[in-house]
Amino acid sequence: MKASKPYYAVIFSSRLNPDTHGYEDMASKMEGLAKNQPGYLGFESAREKLGISVSYWDSLESIAHWKKNLEHEVAQEMGIKKWYQWYKVRICEVQREYEFKP
């Protein structure tokens, strides 16, 4: 992921309900849809008992537009009604990054 500094991270932490029928398909669809949104920079995700997904954006405006995307709104509503026991969203400004790659 190449990004100008600073950029923004949307951290989505969640716990799923036992019945997740349809969840993986919707999550995959939303990841593909997000990639085509203006300002999208990247995505990382991990899930065991607690799921954590982080999407990266070039501006707060890009994040706001993504949140209001009609297909994304449908997915959010289904998540609340069907898939999630709990979730929390955090939006953070990334001011610095570094990594190790052998």
C-alpha atoms as a printed R data frame, in Angstrom:
    type eleno elety resid chain resno       x       y      z
1   ATOM     1    CA   MET     A     1   0.000   0.000  0.000
2   ATOM     2    CA   LYS     A     2   1.457   3.326 -1.031
3   ATOM     3    CA   ALA     A     3  -0.092   6.303  0.680
4   ATOM     4    CA   SER     A     4   0.684   9.934  1.142
5   ATOM     5    CA   LYS     A     5   1.007  10.925  4.755
6   ATOM     6    CA   PRO     A     6  -1.073  11.331  6.758
7   ATOM     7    CA   TYR     A     7  -3.858   8.943  5.797
8   ATOM     8    CA   TYR     A     8  -6.703   7.307  7.710
9   ATOM     9    CA   ALA     A     9  -7.480   3.854  9.094
10  ATOM    10    CA   VAL     A    10 -10.991   2.590  9.808
11  ATOM    11    CA   ILE     A    11 -10.667  -0.158 12.412
12  ATOM    12    CA   PHE     A    12 -13.701  -2.438 12.586
13  ATOM    13    CA   SER     A    13 -13.676  -4.837 15.553
14  ATOM    14    CA   SER     A    14 -16.502  -7.372 15.813
15  ATOM    15    CA   ARG     A    15 -17.813 -10.557 17.324
16  ATOM    16    CA   LEU     A    16 -20.047 -12.729 15.138
17  ATOM    17    CA   ASN     A    17 -23.257 -14.537 16.025
18  ATOM    18    CA   PRO     A    18 -23.192 -18.346 15.735
19  ATOM    19    CA   ASP     A    19 -25.207 -18.254 12.457
20  ATOM    20    CA   THR     A    20 -23.013 -16.565  9.858
21  ATOM    21    CA   HIS     A    21 -24.755 -17.921  6.744
22  ATOM    22    CA   GLY     A    22 -24.052 -15.466  3.912
23  ATOM    23    CA   TYR     A    23 -21.499 -13.441  5.864
24  ATOM    24    CA   GLU     A    24 -18.368 -14.533  3.967
25  ATOM    25    CA   ASP     A    25 -19.986 -13.808  0.594
26  ATOM    26    CA   MET     A    26 -21.070 -10.340  1.727
27  ATOM    27    CA   ALA     A    27 -17.665  -9.577  3.254
28  ATOM    28    CA   SER     A    28 -15.957 -10.548  0.005
29  ATOM    29    CA   LYS     A    29 -18.404  -8.434 -2.012
30  ATOM    30    CA   MET     A    30 -17.811  -5.409  0.255
31  ATOM    31    CA   GLU     A    31 -14.030  -5.762 -0.004
32  ATOM    32    CA   GLY     A    32 -14.281  -5.770 -3.804
33  ATOM    33    CA   LEU     A    33 -16.666  -2.819 -3.799
34  ATOM    34    CA   ALA     A    34 -14.461  -0.809 -1.418
35  ATOM    35    CA   LYS     A    35 -11.445  -1.296 -3.708
36  ATOM    36    CA   ASN     A    36 -13.279   0.682 -6.393
37  ATOM    37    CA   GLN     A    37 -14.182   3.620 -4.154
38  ATOM    38    CA   PRO     A    38 -12.329   6.918 -4.558
39  ATOM    39    CA   GLY     A    39  -9.716   7.320 -1.828
40  ATOM    40    CA   TYR     A    40  -9.391   3.604 -1.016
41  ATOM    41    CA   LEU     A    41  -5.790   2.632 -0.162
42  ATOM    42    CA   GLY     A    42  -5.916  -0.918  1.204
43  ATOM    43    CA   PHE     A    43  -7.406  -3.523  3.531
44  ATOM    44    CA   GLU     A    44  -6.235  -6.012  6.196
45  ATOM    45    CA   SER     A    45  -8.305  -8.467  8.210
46  ATOM    46    CA   ALA     A    46  -7.980 -11.231 10.819
47  ATOM    47    CA   ARG     A    47 -10.633 -13.290 12.574
48  ATOM    48    CA   GLU     A    48 -10.635 -15.814 15.358
49  ATOM    49    CA   LYS     A    49 -12.907 -15.144 18.331
50  ATOM    50    CA   LEU     A    50 -12.632 -11.420 17.668
51  ATOM    51    CA   GLY     A    51 -12.559 -10.078 14.125
52  ATOM    52    CA   ILE     A    52 -10.489  -7.025 13.268
53  ATOM    53    CA   SER     A    53 -10.625  -5.439  9.818
54  ATOM    54    CA   VAL     A    54  -8.737  -2.300  8.911
55  ATOM    55    CA   SER     A    55  -9.392  -0.306  5.761
56  ATOM    56    CA   TYR     A    56  -7.147   2.566  4.733
57  ATOM    57    CA   TRP     A    57  -8.316   5.792  3.104
58  ATOM    58    CA   ASP     A    58  -6.780   9.014  1.829
59  ATOM    59    CA   SER     A    59  -9.280  11.334  3.560
60  ATOM    60    CA   LEU     A    60 -12.156  11.567  5.998
61  ATOM    61    CA   GLU     A    61 -14.375  12.523  3.054
62  ATOM    62    CA   SER     A    62 -13.554   9.221  1.313
63  ATOM    63    CA   ILE     A    63 -14.518   7.340  4.474
64  ATOM    64    CA   ALA     A    64 -17.815   9.237  4.713
65  ATOM    65    CA   HIS     A    65 -18.646   8.452  1.077
66  ATOM    66    CA   TRP     A    66 -17.893   4.762  1.612
67  ATOM    67    CA   LYS     A    67 -20.102   4.640  4.710
68  ATOM    68    CA   LYS     A    68 -22.995   6.059  2.653
69  ATOM    69    CA   ASN     A    69 -22.535   3.731 -0.337
70  ATOM    70    CA   LEU     A    70 -25.960   2.131 -0.880
71  ATOM    71    CA   GLU     A    71 -24.678  -1.456 -1.140
72  ATOM    72    CA   HIS     A    72 -22.496  -0.908  1.923
73  ATOM    73    CA   GLU     A    73 -25.525   0.426  3.833
74  ATOM    74    CA   VAL     A    74 -27.420  -2.796  3.022
75  ATOM    75    CA   ALA     A    75 -24.473  -4.875  4.282
76  ATOM    76    CA   GLN     A    76 -24.285  -2.778  7.472
77  ATOM    77    CA   GLU     A    77 -27.996  -3.303  8.114
78  ATOM    78    CA   MET     A    78 -27.716  -7.063  7.561
79  ATOM    79    CA   GLY     A    79 -24.741  -7.164  9.915
80  ATOM    80    CA   ILE     A    80 -26.729  -5.489 12.677
81  ATOM    81    CA   LYS     A    81 -29.824  -7.661 12.146
82  ATOM    82    CA   LYS     A    82 -28.154 -11.005 11.472
83  ATOM    83    CA   TRP     A    83 -24.396 -11.464 11.798
84  ATOM    84    CA   TYR     A    84 -22.932  -9.369 14.615
85  ATOM    85    CA   GLN     A    85 -23.253  -9.823 18.369
86  ATOM    86    CA   TRP     A    86 -21.229  -6.642 18.768
87  ATOM    87    CA   TYR     A    87 -19.012  -4.275 16.821
88  ATOM    88    CA   LYS     A    88 -17.014  -1.099 17.257
89  ATOM    89    CA   VAL     A    89 -15.616   1.287 14.648
90  ATOM    90    CA   ARG     A    90 -12.606   3.512 15.226
91  ATOM    91    CA   ILE     A    91 -11.305   6.067 12.735
92  ATOM    92    CA   CYS     A    92  -7.688   7.059 13.201
93  ATOM    93    CA   GLU     A    93  -5.194   9.280 11.459
94  ATOM    94    CA   VAL     A    94  -1.995   7.422 10.544
95  ATOM    95    CA   GLN     A    95   0.901   9.813 10.861
96  ATOM    96    CA   ARG     A    96   3.776   7.372 10.484
97  ATOM    97    CA   GLU     A    97   4.370   3.803  9.394
98  ATOM    98    CA   TYR     A    98   7.289   1.405  9.129
99  ATOM    99    CA   GLU     A    99   7.707  -2.297  8.540
100 ATOM   100    CA   PHE     A   100  10.148  -5.171  8.572
101 ATOM   101    CA   LYS     A   101  10.509  -7.347  5.476
102 ATOM   102    CA   PRO     A   102  13.291  -9.958  5.420
